[in-house]
Amino acid sequence: MTMKCALCDDKECYKGKDCTGGSEDVAKRYTGGDLQTLRTASEIEAKYYMKKTRIEELIIFARRMGYKRLGIAFCIGLEKEARVLHGILEKGFETHSVCCKVCGMDKSLFKVTRLHPERDGVEAICNPIWQAQILNEAGTDLNIILGLCIGHDILFTKHSKAPVTTIAVKDRVLAHNPLGAIYSGYYQKRLKEAAEGDENG
């Protein structure tokens, strides 16, 4: 099956059209925890639409799902934000947080290009697999990504035993707001050039 929903002008699915013919089979897949997650998310959307921020929704979602332990996997570049978020969440949950540089492993161990080759000493590499492992060992019920780099977020999600949600993604150019590039005609041109193969756009 090939879908290109983003290019569809009608979006008749919004009014109940099944373009795939698979709705009955798919409905049967929502069972147990998946069904609870779907229902909880939909109830929050209905009750708090345009009323609650994402962090407020996160708190409500975690409570309704019965989650007790929350984990935060954060980028060291957002350590201030991580401290604030941790402080908020620990008021109602057992909260664990792990920095991306955990273990302090030097990039040379993995033959990775250094960001600052002119500096002496260790340049620690991000360590998303170990972030996930630490939170796995803590027995978290839900893990939260806060500003992990592209790719590191993928590895963290892959190795996390608990479900994962994202509060913010890394975008150093646009103040961690990647959609800013979509809203700018100037940036859209650069993005298209990058997609066509010009890495420097």
DATARA-V205689 format. One record per helix or strand of 2 or more residues. SS is the DSSP state (@ for helix, = for strand). FROM is the first residue (numbers start at 1). LEN is the number of residues. If there is no record, write none. Layout:
ss=SS from=FROM len=LEN
ss=SS from=FROM len=LEN
This chain:
ss=@ from=5 len=3
ss=@ from=12 len=4
ss=@ from=23 len=5
ss=@ from=32 len=17
ss=@ from=54 len=11
ss== from=69 len=6
ss=@ from=76 len=14
ss== from=94 len=6
ss=@ from=107 len=4
ss=@ from=128 len=11
ss== from=142 len=5
ss=@ from=152 len=8
ss== from=163 len=6
ss=@ from=179 len=4
ss=@ from=185 len=11
